[in-house]
């Protein structure tokens, strides 16, 4: 038996998936959105930085501007930014041509097609685009281009060679905004160019729960002994640990942070909208991290395709631990309405289930039912689901960033899914403007009044209370919109007690309590345990986020 020391990933080791040095998120992988985003956002942002790096550096330090198109790279590293720009324009020339050809044709179709047959436009489809699109009208005779997304993933337009992983020590939760700043390697970092779907990626992430000799880890990464010191700095010889499996009949709900919730019941573990933080090297906020999760996650459920809900950094790291990934079904009309199932299977997830509204996936005497989700997408036809998770006689509605635009919708749904014990909901009452993440997908900039009026927003206090009353739950838990410091780089909210989301959250809690509801704002990490009393699940214990306050007992 080998006596060589064995190592696992240190708790502070960040493994960051990258697409050509940019933090990976859903719009950087599918061929068309990736090409449009590179052409209309990434390259323009880098060019802007190189024109005035001092302005970008100053703007990146201003909390009021966080989340804007500022490259948070020190002026001393201008040469690396210039090199990245040159690499993108040369190696992705075909993708940039594809993006321009698609958008030019899309604009032409919109200006010339007015209800006549679209057959005559097919010969005019540009060569890079031909064979991958269908031309269609809506019922008002407005044309648009529908993309055959599956074909594009299997074409030359999908380039796995741009994918890589970057291993580094996370010093603090302060990270640059994910969308506007490329990730430039430091001397101590370890970079690994590898397609995300490669099974060796799972072998790396298994180092969260198992230990291996340093030599095997070097072999896995394709490195030799000269890199051993850098790799060793990212490892620890401390025993691996995973969370205990909860086998009780009581339902335990642990808030990891933001919309990420771990539901455990009778040995079943379900994770919603997974984003799991790394514990930074500096002393940071208490958190649930990868080693605190159970070794097997039966279901990971995704409500919608936003970076804080479909987070590739976490999903890839948990891929080997997730038995089934549950995603919403897209409408398949707009090319920005991605099939998360197709994306997930392309990057290596083996079991992905796509649920439409009111479809259910079952486990024992429990199940996960997809429910309608209005709002949050700036009125764009993009697929999304809320979910009701039923464990025996207990049922919890996870509304994420739903807005109550039509209370009757939620009343009708509640009549079908049955009694609800608790509602989990955000109060993202403002949200980013229409073009914030979808700007590169739009054929033309939105009019100012549309940009201001159509935002990615969920409930305010009034609509959240209407939604609570519509589903008939006796209690509501509001997740802290961006208050966990590890969410800043994804949300760009700059949350404080003067932010409108916070104010609406306070109003909601106050109004709900006045009406007799149990209402709490939860900040990760904390937990809620549904307890069986005379009537099923008639009490709840909420453990506050700091884990030192007294437990509160609520009854209804």
Secondary structure, DSSP 8 states (H G I E B T S, - for coil): -----EEEE-TTEEEEEEETTEE--GGGTSHHHHHHHIIIIIHHHHHHHHH-HHHHHHHHT-GGGTTSS-----GGGHHHHHHHHHHHHHHTHHHHHHHHHHHHHHHHHHHH-SSS-SGGGGGGS-TTTTTSEEEEE-TT--EEEEE-HHHHHTSTT--GGGEEEEEEE---S----TTT------TT-EEEE--TT-HHHHHHHGGGT--EEHHHHHHHHT--GGGHHHHHTTEE-S----B----SSSEEEEEEETTEEEEEETTEEEEES-------SS-------GGGSBS-EEEEE--BSSTTTS-HHHHHHHGGGEEEEEEE---SSSTTS--HHHHHHHTT-S-EEEE-TT-EEEETTEEEEEE---SSSTT----B-EEEEEETTEEEEEEET---S-HHHHHHHHHHH---SEEEE----S--BTHHHHGGG-SS---HHHHHHSB-----HHHHHHHHHHHT-SEEEEE-TT-SGGGHHHH-----TTSHHHHHHHHHHHHHHHTT-EEEEE-SSEEEEEE--SSTT-EEEEE-TTS-S--EEEE-
